[in-house]
Amino acid sequence: MIDASKMRSALSAINAVLVGARYMAYQGRAHSDIAWVLDVAEYLPVLMLESTDRTQHFRDQLVALSEKYPEFGDAVFRFDSPA
């Protein structure tokens, strides 16, 4: 789970990741890059459903994504923003 106060921000961050992945595809980026981004995108909802608090791990995944692909910094920004 993630902290209930971050739920809306988490969904907004996931949206940013998916939109970014689509944009990468339109740009003709390498399939391996897009697959890496989508691996993160599919893992994030799993963290939201776990029984223990995974809020920080959720954010850490977004940070790792933005470190590898800086254009995903918006996902971290959305998660960190108040709902």
C-alpha positions as semicolon CSV with decimal commas, in nm:
position;residue;x (nm);y (nm);z (nm)
1;M;0,000;0,000;0,000
2;I;0,095;0,357;-0,016
3;D;-0,010;0,627;0,224
4;A;-0,374;0,713;0,160
5;S;-0,287;1,082;0,130
6;K;-0,060;0,998;-0,167
7;M;-0,312;0,786;-0,359
8;R;-0,422;1,056;-0,605
9;S;-0,062;1,170;-0,654
10;A;0,044;0,810;-0,717
11;L;-0,219;0,766;-0,987
12;S;-0,113;1,094;-1,144
13;A;0,249;0,976;-1,143
14;I;0,153;0,647;-1,310
15;N;-0,034;0,848;-1,572
16;A;0,282;1,052;-1,637
17;V;0,484;0,733;-1,680
18;L;0,237;0,586;-1,928
19;V;0,209;0,908;-2,128
20;G;0,588;0,931;-2,134
21;A;0,619;0,572;-2,257
22;R;0,375;0,646;-2,538
23;Y;0,575;0,954;-2,633
24;M;0,893;0,745;-2,640
25;A;0,720;0,505;-2,879
26;Y;0,610;0,790;-3,107
27;Q;0,970;0,914;-3,109
28;G;1,087;0,573;-3,226
29;R;1,297;0,511;-2,914
30;A;1,452;0,170;-2,863
31;H;1,213;-0,105;-2,765
32;S;1,438;-0,194;-2,473
33;D;1,403;0,160;-2,335
34;I;1,026;0,154;-2,365
35;A;1,010;-0,194;-2,212
36;W;1,213;-0,075;-1,912
37;V;0,973;0,214;-1,857
38;L;0,671;-0,014;-1,889
39;D;0,825;-0,258;-1,641
40;V;0,825;0,023;-1,387
41;A;0,471;0,124;-1,485
42;E;0,336;-0,226;-1,430
43;Y;0,514;-0,261;-1,094
44;L;0,382;0,061;-0,941
45;P;0,017;-0,053;-0,901
46;V;0,141;-0,372;-0,734
47;L;0,307;-0,156;-0,469
48;M;-0,023;0,021;-0,413
49;L;-0,194;-0,311;-0,336
50;E;0,058;-0,458;-0,092
51;S;-0,040;-0,491;0,272
52;T;0,265;-0,305;0,407
53;D;0,352;0,059;0,351
54;R;0,546;0,089;0,026
55;T;0,515;0,467;-0,019
56;Q;0,890;0,533;-0,013
57;H;0,964;0,239;-0,242
58;F;0,702;0,371;-0,487
59;R;0,878;0,707;-0,490
60;D;1,218;0,539;-0,520
61;Q;1,099;0,363;-0,836
62;L;0,996;0,696;-0,986
63;V;1,329;0,854;-0,894
64;A;1,521;0,563;-1,050
65;L;1,315;0,603;-1,365
66;S;1,384;0,976;-1,383
67;E;1,755;0,922;-1,322
68;K;1,771;0,685;-1,618
69;Y;1,535;0,892;-1,835
70;P;1,524;1,255;-1,715
71;E;1,207;1,325;-1,910
72;F;1,020;1,129;-1,641
73;G;1,101;1,385;-1,373
74;D;0,740;1,499;-1,405
75;A;0,627;1,167;-1,256
76;V;0,831;1,237;-0,941
77;F;0,698;1,592;-0,933
78;R;0,341;1,468;-0,957
79;F;0,394;1,215;-0,678
80;D;0,555;1,476;-0,453
81;S;0,283;1,734;-0,518
82;P;-0,005;1,760;-0,275
83;A;-0,323;1,598;-0,402
